[in-house]
Amino acid sequence: MRVANLRSIYLSSAELKEAIIEYIRTHYGMHMKETTDHMRHNSCSMKWTDSHEFVILINEEIESKKLENG
């Protein structure tokens, strides 16, 4: 991570991926461990959608689950 000034923080894709994994872990708990482990061990692509949402696509298959708080 590189902090350029008080308003700009630059993250590599690996740092952003790890930050999202930690967010999921802390906000949704250990029942999401399979998902966070899957994210850690597979490549991800990240992009903005036309509706201005940030989406993370994780390679490889995993059973879909709905987040309780989502």
GIMO-V78607 format. One record per residue. N is the residue number from 1. RES is the residue in one small letter. PHI is phi in whole degrees, -180 to 180 (NA if undefined). PSI is psi in radians with two decimals (NA if undefined). Layout:
N&RES&PHI&PSI  N&RES&PHI&PSI
//
This chain:
1&m&NA&2.50  2&r&-129&2.21  3&v&-104&2.02  4&a&-86&-0.64  5&n&-161&-2.98  6&l&-70&-0.20  7&r&-116&-0.07  8&s&-128&2.10  9&i&-123&2.21  10&y&-106&2.14  11&l&-116&2.45  12&s&-75&2.90  13&s&-62&-0.61  14&a&-67&-0.70  15&e&-67&-0.70  16&l&-66&-0.74  17&k&-59&-0.80  18&e&-66&-0.66  19&a&-64&-0.68  20&i&-69&-0.71  21&i&-59&-0.79  22&e&-66&-0.64  23&y&-62&-0.83  24&i&-61&-0.79  25&r&-61&-0.77  26&t&-80&-0.50  27&h&-94&-0.40  28&y&-118&-0.13  29&g&82&-3.03  30&m&-71&-0.30  31&h&-68&-0.17  32&m&-100&0.19  33&k&-57&-0.70  34&e&-60&-0.72  35&t&-68&-0.80  36&t&-67&-0.67  37&d&-63&-0.73  38&h&-62&-0.75  39&m&-62&-0.75  40&r&-62&-0.62  41&h&-99&0.06  42&n&-131&2.67  43&s&-75&2.67  44&c&-130&2.61  45&s&-117&2.58  46&m&-131&2.42  47&k&-158&2.86  48&w&-94&2.40  49&t&-87&2.97  50&d&-64&-0.43  51&s&-91&0.27  52&h&68&0.56  53&e&-106&2.53  54&f&-93&2.18  55&v&-120&2.48  56&i&-118&2.13  57&l&-106&2.12  58&i&-100&2.24  59&n&-68&2.77  60&e&75&2.79  61&e&-88&2.52  62&i&-150&2.55  63&e&-63&2.25  64&s&-70&2.43  65&k&-135&2.56  66&k&-93&2.33  67&l&-73&2.38  68&e&-66&-0.60  69&n&-95&0.03  70&g&-99&NA
//
